[in-house]
Amino acid sequence: MGPGSELLLKLDGVSKFFPGVKALDSVCFDVLAGEVHGLVGENGAGKSTLMGVASGALIADEGRVEIAGREMRGDPELARNLGLAIVRQEPALMPDLTVAENLYLGVPERCRPTIAMSVGWATQLLRTWSDDVPIDAYDRVASLAPGQRFIIEIVKALASEPRVLVLDEPTEHLLAEDVERLFARIKNATGKGVAVAYISHRIREVQKIAERLTILRDGKSQGTYNARAMDEQHIVELIVGRELDREFPPKAGVVRSNPAVLEVKELHGPGFSDISMEVRQSEIVGLAGIDGNGQREFIRALASITKRRGLVRVNSRDLDRDNLAAASQAGIRYLPGDRHQEGILAELSVRENFSLRSLKQDVFGGLLSRRNEAERAQQSIWAYTVKTPSIETPICALSGGNQQKLVLASVLASEPKVLLVDEPTQGVDVGARMEIYRILRETAARGAAIVVVSSDGQELAGLCDRVLIFSRGHIVKELSGSDVVEHNITTAILTSTTVRERAPAQTANFWRWAAGDTAPAVTLALSVILLGIYASFVNEFYLSARNMSGILPLIATLAIVAYGQQLLMLAGGIDLSVGPLMGLILVAQSFLLVSDASPSHQAIGWALVILIAVVVGLLNWLLADPIGLHPMVATLVTFMLLQAVSLLLRPVPGGIIADDVMESVGYQIGFVPVAILGAIALGLALEHGLFRRSWGLILRGFGSRPEAARVAGVRPRLVLVSAYVGCSVLAGIASIPMMAQIGTGDPNAGIGYTLASLAAVVIGGASLFGGRGSFVGALLGATLITQVNVVTAFLGLTDAWQSYLLGGMILVSVAFYSKSRQMAVAK
């Protein structure tokens, strides 16, 4: 960096307000080409908010943002096109998409290959990080560990060929070797003139990598300094606004005479084996080791989150294997390391997140006392100095450190006998870190036994009475007393020579396959074939040309409306109005497509199919998106409105569709209706687009995680309006083959297709939460439902059996898909 370096990022007088809090107050920050500019401050100081404004994810209420000399205001896509890339504190990845798909969507269009080449391209990007990186381009992001997700986020940012690179707490989940890789790539980037803004709570890290350092406190800048010329203690005092005692709280001293609270004997589980240990009353025991050596798997097994075998005893009482309820009853509590995935319920309030682990304390006479709950939450917020506008604030609005303190408060409110802590100060500023150490030591002093897993040797040395070193799934060394120092911990980790016992893969190959996109289609295809074989043995007429010519049009109609439902469900929506929409179109046609209608009237009738569908789709979108009604409520309103209009036009069925129209719509090639051929072709075309075209990737990405898709440049409003209108148009198209089956203007003809279309897509593998699904699965789901309805008639069963079987298929499908996707998610 030279004195004439270009100014690539400039934030001038930026202020940002949230309900009840001024997050930023006239902050100025800039980064020159070839420079690393550090940004430090306490949790809640406004660091991530400032970078959110810089990236376009947030809009400043006051001030100006310039990237490479051009003003940008609340437009992530423009920020990306101007050359800004950001690694966020919580990776902006879409969990239901693969690594390759996330990388593809996450870079600007100028940096993307063709979708067909994206897997090979993603593999090459991963190898630029490390030749032995344990991530496959085909892996679904939901299956990755937190550290792996951060690597993907960093690789994605670097692949954007940025002029400005923003790194927000990039090392919190990284191993030591990956931190060194990151620093090497930062130096390489600045050597090419990239401007880097580096946010971290780790002061030594910032001083090592940055030239300048800006300090934020309570949303205000405390000045910009030469990073390497400042004293670390001075930086800390500027961050917290006072002198801070950075000494660890005193240890308990001799606890060997205390009774054992936690006893473990010969414990085995995924990632570890033959572990025996004990933790005594008021003792804090640390677990150290290079990540992946079994220490995290061990404490998760102690908490009964994962499978184990062996003896676990709390206060001389044996604990049932793999029983969460028994672990909780015994007083075992777990503070997760990945708070975003396991520690908080992001959309619930601070009060609700606090009380959920100790609700029994707020229940009196079988009723929940909101007053008592609120008082306990408020007291804990004061005691743990959690910064929040109110206890009703959604916890997702809090900074990472304040979220961590609230989760800790929630866990401790349940008065644990054994506290299992994974990375207690991850993402926490230096001031909050000391508070957490004090809280843990005070909890131990009250008689709890505490087990701490941490990747920070200094933290373990300062906090713990004993430290157990894990290597390859075994405890290889114990340090106690004066031996518990950082040097000894590091030496023991690096010099261990144990051999890991062979263990089965954590996720069986079957569950990996079952969680994939092809499993629903294969499963349904086999079900259809087997049911067809069975039906043909029961009644030889089942496979006759006459019977098939009757079944196939029913499949075509249901399949096409199911495609519409699938399209919207991929975006996270649902449409209850498709059935009445089909009925309304049929009623309209009964006035226009009649035998004595003029060609112009018939042309109007065909045009109305699309026109009515588009209007209904826009109405559904208007109610669900701009107005903000839940999709189920919005489309239920439309359901009733459309049905009312149909009944006004045709109180009873009437109006005969012209014979020539019926013949055209029901045209067959042999015994095969053209409608089924069209439905199959449409399904295959949509399936190809879903996985091989950018619109399908955008749709799945948005449904998987809307906010991550938005910051990747996806336009949410455009996605939603396209999905709602597309769903209605496909329902309108489905009314055409239905016309040949009904032949008259029946206002109730389409009602059954609402539930049937939902059943078809759910059976076909769609996720009700968005992001997952298949049009081929919807086609096969429609086939199976229609087949079951016909087979029950062939077997002489009552109509009730159709409902029983349909409900059973939905239940089995949802249970199977949910279980498989749960098994494939990283633990």
C-alpha positions, 0 to 999 in steps of 0.5 A: 500500500502506498500513499497514492493508493486508490480509495476503494471502500468509503463509508461516510457519516453512516447511521443506522437505527433499529427499533429501540436502538441506534446501532450506528452513529455517524461512523466513518470508515474507509479502505485503500487498495492493497490495505487491510483495515481492521475493525474491532469492538464489543459485541453489539458495537455495530461492526457487522451492521456497518459491514452489512451497510457496506455490502448492501444487505442493510440500508443506512438511514443517514450517510453515504457508501461508495465502492470504487468511487460509485455510490451504492445504497441497499443493493447487494447485487450492485455491490457485488458488481462493483467488486465487493465480496463479503464473508459473513459472521454467519455464512450466507449459504443455502443449506438445501443446495450443494456446495457447487450450487452455492458457489455458483449463485454466490459469485457475480455472473461474470465469474460463473461458468455454465451450470453444466461445468459448475461441479468441476469449477467448484472442485477446482476452487476448493483445491485452491484452498487446500489439496486435501480439503474434506469437502465435495462439490456434490455435498449438500451444505446442510451436511457440512460442519461449521468450519467447512461452511466457513471455508465455502464462504471464504472460497466463494468470496475469493472466487468473486475476484473482489476489489473489496473483500470484507471478512467478518469474524472469518476465523471463529470456526477455522482450524489453525492451519486454515487460519494460516491459509486464510492469512496467506490468501489475504496477503496475496489479495492485497498484493494484487490491490484488493482492499480488505476490511477485517473484523475480529474479536481476536486482537492479536489476529487483527494486529498481525494482519492489518495496517490500520485499526478502527475501534467501535464502541456503542455504534460510535467510532473511537478513532483509527490507529496504526494497528501494529503500533498500539499496545494490546491493553490500550486497544482493549480499554478503547473497546470496552471504555474502561480498564479491564481485568484480563486475568482469569478468575481464580481456580477452585484449588484442590477438588480431589476430595470432592465427590464425583458428580460425573463418571464415565467408564469405557464409553464408545461412540461415533468418533471416539472409543474407550473413554473413562473419566470423572469430573468432581464437584466444583471442577472444570475439566477441559477437553483439548485436541485438534478438531475432529479427534473426538472431543466434540462427539464425546460431549454430544454423546454425554448429552445423549444427542448422539449414540453411545455405549458404555457407562455414564453416571451422574451423582452415582446414578446410572444414565440410560443410553441415548435418552435425552429426557433421562439426561435432562432429568439427571441434570445434564445440560449442553451449551452448543458450539453452533448457536445458530443451528442448535442454540437459538430459535431465531424468530422467537423473542429473547424472553422465549429463548431464555425460558425454553430450557426451564419452562417448569419454573414458570408453570403454576397449576398447569398454566404458564405464568407470563409474568414470572417468565418475563421477570426471570428473563429480565433478571438474567439479562441484567445479571449477564449484561445482555444488550437488548432493546427489550425481552420481546426483541427477536433474538436474531436482532442481537449481536452474536456475543449477546446471543451467546450470553443469553443461551448461557443464561438459559442453560444455567437457569435450569440449574445443571448438575453437569454442564457441557460447554462447546466453545464457550466464547466463540464469536464473543468480544474480550469483555464478554469473554471475561464475563463468561469465564466468571460465570462458569467459575461461579457455576462450578463454585455452586457445585456443578461439574463442568466439561469444556471443549475449546480450540483455544489453548490459552482459554483452557489453561486459564479456565480449567482445573484439569485438561484431557488431551484427545487424539484419534478418539482417545484420551492420550494425556491428562494435565492437572495443577501447575501443568495446565499451561498453554505450552503443555496443552499445545505440546501434548496435542502435537506429539500424540501418537495414538491410532484411531480405531476403525469406526463406521461412517457417521451417516450410512450410505443408505441415508445419504442416498435417501436424502438425495434428490433421486430417492423419492422418484426411485421409491415412487417408481418402484411403488407404482410398478409393484402396485400395478403388478399386484392389481393386474394379478387381482384383476386382469382388466386392470392393464387393459387398454380401456382401463389405461385410457381412463386412468392416464387422463386423470394422472395428467390432470393431477400431475399438471396441477401438482407441478404448479403446487411444486413450483410454489412450494419450492419457493416456500409457499403453498396454494390452497386455491388451485382446485377452485381456480380449476373449477372457475375456469371450467365454469367460464368455459361452459359459457364460451366453449359451447356448440353454438359459440362463434370462433371469437367466443371460443378464442376468448374462452381459451384466452381466459384460461391464462388470463384468469390464472394470471389474475388469481396468481397475482392476487395470491402474491399480493396477499402473501408478499406485499400485504404479508399474510401467511401463504396458507391464509392468503390462498384460503381467502382466494379459495373461498372467493373463487368458489363463491364466484363459481357458484354465483355463475353456476349454482348447479352444474350446467352448460355443455362443452362442445363435442369438437372441443371435447374430442380435441382435448381428449385426443388419443394415440391408440389408447394413450391420451395426448394429455399424458404425453404433454404432462410427461414432457412438461414434467421433464422440461421443468425437472431439467430447468430445476436442476440444469438452468439458473432459474431452477437454482435461484428458485431452490436457493430462495426457498432454502434460505431467502435471506442468503439468496437475497444477499447473493443477488436474488430478487425475492419479489420477482421470485415470489410473483413468478412462483405464484403466477406460475402455480396458477397458470399450471392449475389453469392448464390442468383445467383443460384435460379436466374439461374432457373428463367433466364436460359441463360447468360444474363449480365443484369439479376442481375442489378435490385437486387442492388436497390431491396436488399437495399430497402428490408433491409431498409424496414426491419428496417436496419440503414444506419449508421450501428448497427441496422437491422434484417435478418428476417426483410430483408426476410419480406422486400423482400417478401413485395417488390415481393408481391407489384410487383405481385399485381400491375400486378394483378390489371392491373397497369403500371410498373411505379406504382411499382416504386411509391409504392417501393419509398413510402414504403422506405419513410414511413419505414425510416420516421417511424423507424427514428422517433421511434428511435429518440423518444427512445433516452435519452434527 
